[in-house]
Amino acid sequence: MRRFVLGALLVFAVMVLPASAAAGSHWTDPTGDSGTAPDITTVDVSNDGAGNITFAIGFSPPTIASDEGLGVYIDGDQNTATGNRQGADYVVFVYQASSDFYSWKGSSFAPVASNGPISVSRTATGVTITINKAALGGVSAFRFWVESQKASATGNTLVASDLAGVYTYALTTFAKVIVSLKPASAAKGVHPGSKFAIIAGVGLSDGTTAAADSVSCKATVGSTPLPAAGTCAWTVPKTARGKMVVVTIAVGYGGTSHTTRLSVRVLQK
């Protein structure tokens, strides 16, 4: 039945109107509209700093039978004039015990060598699919839709299906380095002989924050480096009275490095 499901997904997918999302990553699909095919109920999409995109698809019952399949169609360039007739440039098919990854090659979908850089796992509510944005042309945003199907006993006809989408997802990416001082009073100045530290994190494009993959710091007074008193921490020498300490913070996130600087005034006493 597997070959029928693959072919049916390619031939019978239809265009629907765009759907809206809550928080840009969670959608629900009406229940009871799938006939005997798996009934898609929820679609969640997220990504990490390295560009790994995860689709978590819930359906009922949460299993795929031998005569069923699930397809995730991705319009990477958000252009309906490219890709298949609905604009899909890539598609991931999930079957009962296997999966395939295809890309559009001008007139038809062709398999990506070694099944492509995808990971598929079965969950208690459906399936989870993870694929890196590099496999989708380095996308920062994309349109997609999900379709489940069930074939006839002979595999020659489509007897039921459920279509969810079209949805749009924009990847959450690095936006800025977030820096705070410890103690917080150091923002108004530090006393000679006292200690202060830098705490650095990452601000993301959706307004949330994340822990940095790595943080390194250096502090100088003029051209003189301050000796560290811990990770991104220093003791201010008494000779620095009235001067400025310049701190350089390098943050690693998602395979890239981001640098920022701040100045801390040393008080007279």
TIDOPA-468487 format. One record per residue (C-alpha): residue in three letters; x, z negated, y negated. Coordinates in nm, 2 decimals, decimal comma. Each point is the difference from the previous one (the first is absolute). Layout:
<nodes>
ALA / X / Z / Y
...
</nodes>
This chain:
<nodes>
MET / 0,00 / 0,00 / 0,00
ARG / 0,29 / -0,06 / -0,23
ARG / 0,06 / 0,36 / -0,09
PHE / -0,36 / 0,04 / -0,09
VAL / 0,01 / -0,29 / -0,24
LEU / 0,31 / 0,14 / -0,16
GLY / -0,16 / 0,34 / -0,05
ALA / -0,33 / -0,15 / -0,11
LEU / 0,16 / -0,21 / -0,27
LEU / 0,17 / 0,31 / -0,14
VAL / -0,31 / 0,22 / 0,01
PHE / -0,29 / -0,23 / -0,08
ALA / 0,14 / -0,22 / -0,28
VAL / -0,21 / 0,05 / -0,31
MET / 0,05 / -0,09 / -0,37
VAL / -0,19 / -0,29 / -0,15
LEU / -0,02 / -0,15 / -0,34
PRO / 0,27 / -0,24 / -0,11
ALA / -0,07 / -0,37 / 0,07
SER / 0,09 / -0,29 / -0,22
ALA / 0,23 / -0,29 / 0,12
ALA / 0,01 / -0,37 / -0,06
ALA / 0,34 / -0,10 / -0,12
GLY / 0,12 / 0,35 / 0,08
SER / 0,08 / -0,08 / 0,37
HIS / -0,32 / -0,10 / 0,18
TRP / -0,31 / 0,21 / 0,08
THR / -0,30 / -0,05 / 0,22
ASP / -0,20 / 0,27 / 0,18
PRO / -0,37 / -0,02 / 0,09
THR / -0,07 / -0,12 / 0,35
GLY / -0,23 / 0,17 / 0,25
ASP / 0,08 / 0,35 / -0,11
SER / 0,23 / 0,11 / 0,27
GLY / -0,23 / 0,07 / 0,30
THR / 0,21 / -0,06 / 0,31
ALA / 0,34 / 0,05 / -0,17
PRO / 0,20 / -0,31 / -0,12
ASP / -0,18 / -0,13 / -0,31
ILE / 0,25 / -0,04 / -0,28
THR / -0,07 / -0,32 / -0,20
THR / 0,30 / -0,08 / -0,22
VAL / 0,31 / 0,18 / -0,13
ASP / 0,29 / -0,19 / -0,15
VAL / 0,32 / 0,15 / -0,14
SER / 0,31 / -0,18 / -0,12
ASN / 0,37 / 0,07 / -0,05
ASP / 0,33 / -0,19 / -0,02
GLY / 0,30 / 0,04 / -0,23
ALA / 0,17 / 0,24 / 0,24
GLY / -0,30 / 0,24 / -0,02
ASN / -0,15 / -0,07 / 0,34
ILE / -0,37 / 0,07 / -0,02
THR / -0,23 / -0,18 / 0,23
PHE / -0,36 / 0,11 / 0,09
ALA / -0,21 / -0,27 / 0,17
ILE / -0,32 / 0,16 / 0,13
GLY / -0,28 / -0,21 / 0,14
PHE / -0,27 / 0,15 / 0,22
SER / -0,26 / -0,10 / 0,26
PRO / 0,05 / -0,03 / 0,28
PRO / 0,37 / -0,05 / -0,08
THR / 0,13 / 0,22 / 0,28
ILE / 0,05 / 0,37 / 0,05
ALA / -0,13 / 0,15 / 0,32
SER / 0,16 / 0,29 / 0,19
ASP / -0,25 / 0,24 / -0,16
GLU / 0,05 / -0,13 / -0,35
GLY / 0,25 / 0,03 / -0,28
LEU / 0,07 / -0,12 / -0,36
GLY / 0,16 / 0,22 / -0,27
VAL / 0,15 / -0,11 / -0,34
TYR / 0,03 / 0,30 / -0,23
ILE / 0,23 / -0,03 / -0,29
ASP / 0,00 / 0,22 / -0,31
GLY / 0,35 / -0,08 / -0,13
ASP / 0,00 / 0,21 / -0,31
GLN / -0,37 / -0,07 / -0,08
ASN / -0,06 / 0,37 / -0,03
THR / -0,29 / 0,15 / 0,20
ALA / 0,16 / 0,35 / -0,04
THR / 0,29 / -0,09 / 0,23
GLY / -0,01 / -0,12 / 0,36
ASN / -0,30 / 0,07 / 0,22
ARG / -0,33 / 0,10 / -0,14
GLN / -0,08 / -0,35 / -0,11
GLY / 0,35 / -0,05 / -0,15
ALA / 0,16 / -0,21 / 0,27
ASP / 0,38 / 0,04 / 0,02
TYR / 0,05 / -0,24 / 0,29
VAL / -0,20 / -0,16 / 0,28
VAL / 0,05 / -0,28 / 0,24
PHE / -0,20 / 0,01 / 0,32
VAL / -0,06 / -0,31 / 0,21
TYR / -0,12 / 0,03 / 0,36
GLN / -0,07 / -0,25 / 0,27
ALA / 0,36 / -0,06 / 0,09
SER / 0,21 / 0,23 / -0,23
SER / 0,02 / 0,15 / -0,35
ASP / 0,13 / 0,31 / -0,17
PHE / 0,12 / 0,08 / -0,35
TYR / -0,05 / 0,35 / -0,15
SER / 0,09 / 0,18 / -0,33
TRP / -0,16 / 0,31 / -0,15
LYS / 0,22 / 0,31 / 0,05
GLY / -0,17 / 0,26 / -0,21
SER / -0,28 / 0,10 / 0,24
SER / -0,03 / -0,28 / 0,25
PHE / 0,11 / -0,35 / 0,08
ALA / 0,32 / -0,03 / 0,19
PRO / 0,14 / -0,31 / 0,18
VAL / 0,28 / -0,18 / -0,16
ALA / 0,31 / -0,04 / 0,23
SER / 0,01 / -0,31 / 0,21
ASN / -0,36 / -0,09 / -0,09
GLY / 0,12 / -0,07 / -0,36
PRO / 0,10 / -0,32 / -0,16
ILE / -0,33 / -0,18 / 0,07
SER / -0,09 / -0,33 / 0,17
VAL / -0,34 / -0,06 / 0,15
SER / -0,13 / -0,33 / 0,14
ARG / -0,33 / -0,11 / 0,14
THR / -0,16 / -0,30 / -0,16
ALA / -0,30 / -0,22 / 0,08
THR / -0,21 / 0,19 / -0,26
GLY / 0,14 / 0,36 / 0,04
VAL / 0,34 / 0,16 / -0,07
THR / 0,29 / -0,04 / -0,24
ILE / 0,21 / 0,30 / -0,10
THR / 0,33 / -0,03 / -0,20
ILE / 0,18 / 0,30 / -0,14
ASN / 0,27 / 0,02 / -0,27
LYS / -0,07 / 0,19 / -0,32
ALA / 0,31 / 0,22 / 0,07
ALA / -0,19 / 0,16 / 0,29
LEU / -0,28 / 0,08 / -0,25
GLY / 0,23 / 0,18 / -0,25
GLY / 0,09 / -0,32 / -0,19
VAL / -0,35 / -0,05 / -0,13
SER / -0,08 / -0,26 / -0,27
ALA / -0,38 / 0,05 / 0,05
PHE / -0,22 / 0,20 / 0,24
ARG / -0,35 / 0,08 / 0,11
PHE / -0,11 / -0,06 / 0,35
TRP / -0,30 / -0,03 / 0,24
VAL / -0,05 / -0,13 / 0,35
GLU / -0,21 / 0,16 / 0,27
SER / -0,09 / -0,12 / 0,35
GLN / -0,15 / 0,23 / 0,26
LYS / -0,14 / 0,01 / 0,35
ALA / 0,01 / 0,31 / 0,23
SER / -0,26 / 0,10 / 0,26
ALA / 0,07 / -0,07 / 0,37
THR / 0,14 / 0,35 / 0,03
GLY / 0,21 / -0,02 / -0,31
ASN / -0,15 / 0,32 / -0,14
THR / -0,22 / -0,13 / -0,27
LEU / -0,01 / -0,28 / -0,26
VAL / -0,28 / -0,24 / 0,06
ALA / 0,06 / -0,27 / -0,27
SER / 0,23 / -0,08 / -0,29
ASP / 0,05 / -0,24 / -0,29
LEU / 0,17 / 0,10 / -0,33
ALA / 0,13 / -0,25 / -0,25
GLY / 0,14 / 0,10 / -0,34
VAL / 0,12 / 0,18 / -0,20
TYR / 0,21 / -0,29 / -0,14
THR / 0,29 / -0,01 / -0,24
TYR / 0,29 / -0,24 / 0,03
ALA / 0,29 / -0,05 / -0,25
LEU / 0,31 / -0,17 / 0,14
THR / 0,09 / -0,34 / -0,14
THR / 0,35 / 0,04 / -0,14
PHE / 0,27 / -0,19 / -0,19
ALA / -0,09 / -0,05 / -0,37
LYS / 0,23 / -0,27 / -0,14
VAL / 0,24 / -0,28 / 0,07
ILE / -0,17 / -0,34 / -0,07
VAL / 0,24 / -0,27 / -0,11
SER / -0,06 / -0,37 / -0,06
LEU / 0,24 / -0,28 / -0,10
LYS / 0,04 / -0,34 / 0,17
PRO / -0,05 / -0,23 / -0,17
ALA / -0,26 / 0,18 / -0,21
SER / 0,13 / -0,17 / -0,31
ALA / 0,32 / 0,22 / 0,03
ALA / -0,20 / 0,27 / -0,17
LYS / 0,05 / -0,20 / -0,33
GLY / 0,36 / -0,07 / 0,08
VAL / 0,23 / -0,19 / 0,23
HIS / 0,22 / -0,30 / -0,07
PRO / 0,37 / 0,02 / 0,04
GLY / 0,10 / -0,14 / 0,34
SER / -0,35 / 0,05 / 0,15
LYS / -0,11 / 0,23 / 0,28
PHE / -0,25 / 0,28 / 0,00
ALA / -0,11 / 0,26 / 0,25
ILE / -0,18 / 0,34 / 0,02
ILE / -0,29 / 0,07 / 0,23
ALA / -0,07 / 0,37 / 0,04
GLY / -0,29 / 0,18 / 0,16
VAL / -0,17 / 0,34 / -0,01
GLY / -0,30 / 0,12 / -0,19
LEU / -0,19 / 0,28 / 0,17
SER / -0,20 / 0,29 / -0,15
ASP / -0,34 / -0,16 / 0,10
GLY / 0,07 / -0,31 / -0,20
THR / 0,10 / -0,22 / 0,30
THR / 0,34 / -0,15 / 0,07
ALA / 0,23 / 0,01 / 0,30
ALA / 0,32 / -0,17 / 0,12
ALA / 0,32 / 0,20 / -0,06
ASP / 0,19 / 0,13 / 0,30
SER / 0,32 / -0,12 / -0,17
VAL / 0,11 / -0,17 / -0,33
SER / 0,34 / -0,02 / -0,15
CYS / 0,10 / -0,14 / -0,34
LYS / 0,29 / -0,04 / -0,23
ALA / 0,03 / -0,19 / -0,32
THR / 0,26 / 0,03 / -0,28
VAL / 0,07 / -0,16 / -0,33
GLY / 0,15 / 0,28 / -0,20
SER / 0,24 / 0,17 / 0,25
THR / 0,05 / -0,32 / 0,20
PRO / -0,19 / -0,04 / 0,33
LEU / -0,17 / -0,33 / 0,07
PRO / 0,08 / -0,15 / 0,34
ALA / -0,30 / -0,02 / 0,23
ALA / -0,16 / -0,33 / 0,08
GLY / -0,22 / 0,14 / 0,27
THR / -0,20 / 0,32 / 0,05
CYS / -0,07 / 0,14 / -0,35
ALA / 0,09 / -0,35 / -0,14
TRP / 0,27 / -0,11 / -0,24
THR / 0,13 / -0,30 / -0,18
VAL / 0,04 / 0,07 / -0,37
PRO / 0,35 / -0,10 / -0,13
LYS / 0,02 / -0,23 / -0,30
THR / 0,22 / 0,26 / -0,17
ALA / -0,30 / 0,23 / -0,01
ARG / -0,18 / -0,20 / -0,27
GLY / -0,19 / 0,23 / -0,24
LYS / 0,07 / 0,31 / 0,20
MET / -0,21 / 0,23 / 0,21
VAL / 0,00 / 0,03 / 0,38
VAL / -0,08 / 0,35 / 0,12
VAL / -0,14 / 0,02 / 0,35
THR / -0,02 / 0,32 / 0,20
ILE / -0,25 / 0,01 / 0,29
ALA / 0,00 / 0,27 / 0,27
VAL / -0,30 / 0,01 / 0,22
GLY / -0,03 / 0,20 / 0,32
TYR / -0,35 / 0,11 / 0,10
GLY / -0,11 / 0,28 / 0,23
GLY / 0,35 / 0,15 / 0,04
THR / 0,06 / 0,03 / -0,37
SER / 0,18 / -0,23 / -0,25
HIS / -0,13 / -0,10 / -0,34
THR / 0,19 / -0,19 / -0,27
THR / -0,10 / -0,20 / -0,30
ARG / 0,17 / -0,24 / -0,24
LEU / -0,09 / -0,30 / -0,21
SER / 0,17 / -0,23 / -0,24
VAL / 0,00 / -0,38 / -0,01
ARG / 0,11 / -0,19 / -0,30
VAL / 0,24 / -0,29 / 0,04
LEU / -0,10 / -0,29 / -0,23
GLN / 0,25 / -0,19 / -0,21
LYS / -0,06 / -0,32 / 0,20
</nodes>
